Amino acid sequence: MKANFALNDGSIVPAVGLGTFQSDGDNSRVEEAVLAALKHGYRHIDTAAAYGNEKEIGRAIQRSGVSREKLFVTTKLAQTWHEPSEVAQALDQSLTALQLDYVPYAYATGADHETLRHPSGNGKPVMDYELSRAYPDVWEAMETLVSRGKVKSIGVSNFNILKLKRILDIARIVPAVNQVELHPFLPQNELLEFCTGKGIHLMAHQPLGGKPLDIVNPNVTRPGPLDHPKVMEIALKCKKSPAQVLISWAIQRGSSAIPKTIHEHRLIENIQTFKLNDEHLKTINLLSSETGTIRYLDPCGHIGFDLFDEIYDQPLANSVPWDI
């Protein structure tokens, strides 16, 4: 089974990493989870400034004794730092938190770059529509970080084909990675084909279906692929867990995966992938035609426009329904 993937810039990313987005419990448990993951052989840790756990991850890396050269660490530009002139400062803050040397929509910001909330009291963020449309400018600012040696690889997250085309139109550096929700209920077939053709590696967040916060999960009541009878049947036949089946499926399609967990026995389990036979692959590939496409992480109802629209590059308007 594939252990690593080569990126278009020559970097190597492990096939399985540890995701830390909205980890169970609170971020106080993230440090120990990352430490355990590194102990059991994980070499890719995924985080973001918006997750609020970069300091915990940095401490775990320092405690682990694993050398920096052996690690692939991903962090992400927060939605409150999309002004191109501030991209470098945002990265410096992440690097300080992580204690490392290196490592598509924008919110309106208040003091210290905190997210401003809608005056109606509905808890939704106030959007910066101009910056949300200006993501090619942000990409160009990120490209300068590579030239300065601040980062080895740069990529995007939750970009559809339409938005990727806008990036590619102006890019000096082709994105190394596009990290998106990907699992059998949302196989992203067209996106996978497009990215493969452009040399962009597709990385699966929420590879098990995931349960993000209800405010960004319109399908919170719908069971995920972990609980699908056909996945469970394959797991039983292969003497593996449903999670191992789903992670292995993603890898065999050419995507790395970053499942999240804070439980040590699942950390050990998730990294032990195996090769599915053709019959099992076909069964899993057909699940979305049975269930319909299900996206578990969808902020559209939270931000007021369809981030994944392949016809119009949203936002089009400078307001959202709850402004009226």
ABEGO torsion letter per residue (X at the ends): XBABBBBAAGBBBBABBBBABGBBEBAAAAAAAAAAAAAAGBABBBBBAAAGAAAAAAAAAAAAGBBAAABBBBBBBBAAAABAAAAAAAAAAAAAAAGBABXXBBBBBBBGGBBBBBAAGAGBBBBBAAAAAAAAAAAAAAAAAAAAGABABBBBBGBBAAAAAAAAAABABBBABBBBBBBAABAGAAAAAAAAAAGBBBBBBGAAGEBBBAAABAAAABBBAAABAAAAAAAAAAGBBAAAAAAAAAAAAGBBBBBBBABAAAAAAAABBBBBBAAAAAAAAAAAAAAEBBBABBAAAAAGBBAABAABBOBABABBAAAX
